[in-house]
Amino acid sequence: MPKILITGANSFVGRNFIKHSQFKDIDEVSLLKAKPETIDFGRYDVVLHLAAIVHRSDKIPADKYFQVNRDLCLSVAKVAKSSGVKHFIFLSSSNVYGNQNSDTVFTEDSLCNPEDPYGKSKYEAELLLNKLGSSDFTISIIRTPIVYGEGVKANMLNIIRLIDTFPVLPFKGIINKRSITFVENLVSMIDKIIETRSSGTFLITDDKPLSTTELVKYISKYLGKKILLFKLPGFIVSALTCISPRKMNSLFGSSILDNSKSRRDLNFNPPVSTEEGIKRMVLHYNAMKSAGN
């Protein structure tokens, strides 16, 4: 059984990996508290690098994304390699493709054209990591869309809270498709990559993309909430998109990934359906709410 080190302590993905992975010899380290050169990587077979700025925000200076998502990642990988670690797994993002708000379907081999510091920093980290790869140092890169599940934060949690609070919402008849990933499906793919020590770039998604309307209906179902949906006039959608394009595109735009190559190469299928994943996420939210957390 491999000994695994997670770099990036107490992250959403890290907590779920420790809880749900088939591997149990797992440690984690905070790179806020320890510099890469002070960490004893020689004790580990696999490094799962999760330390990153994961949310896009205009309030974060552009150079900060590159310092954390690219430079820190490369420093960790170099020290890990020199210390004898055999396998380095990097959690990247589908944002490396750039503008996904269209009907374009992106695959593992699609051209990357990141447009913001978050996507650019992740993609540059990928390129630099691949140069470090060798027969003795396997590099695995996993590109994810939105990851959801127990204990999720940010946009998905905001949607849950919105549905939990307001009985009338403007999400009727939205004709879009967005690929999403249940965190336990991501954990299962990471397990498969570790088990087979597979190198390369992989995409992880649930079985099928959802529209925003479908997502809202699933969440309201497991919240036990009856909500009334109405459709915003097109001119209002256009006006709001001019004001806040990123938020509106996340609700009304499409972002579609096809990871059939990754599934085929790894002989992998996500074990949990999207509806079951949403159910588990919402039930966990209800439990935390009842407990006052």
Secondary structure, DSSP 4 states (H G I P E B T S, - for coil): ---EEEESTT-HHHHHHHHH-S---EEEE-TTTS-GGGS-GGG-SEEEE--S--S--TTS-HHHHIIIIIIIHHHHHHHHHHTT--EEEEEEEGGGG----SSPEE-TTSPP---SHHHHHHHHHHHHHHHH-BTTBEEEEEEESEEE-TT--HHHHHHHHHHHH-SEES-TT----B-EEEHHHHHHHHHHHHHHT--EEEE---SS-B-HHHHHHHHHHHHT---EE-PPPHHHHHHHHHH-HHHHHHHHS-BEE--HHHHHHHT---SS-HHHHHHHHHHHHHHHHHTT-
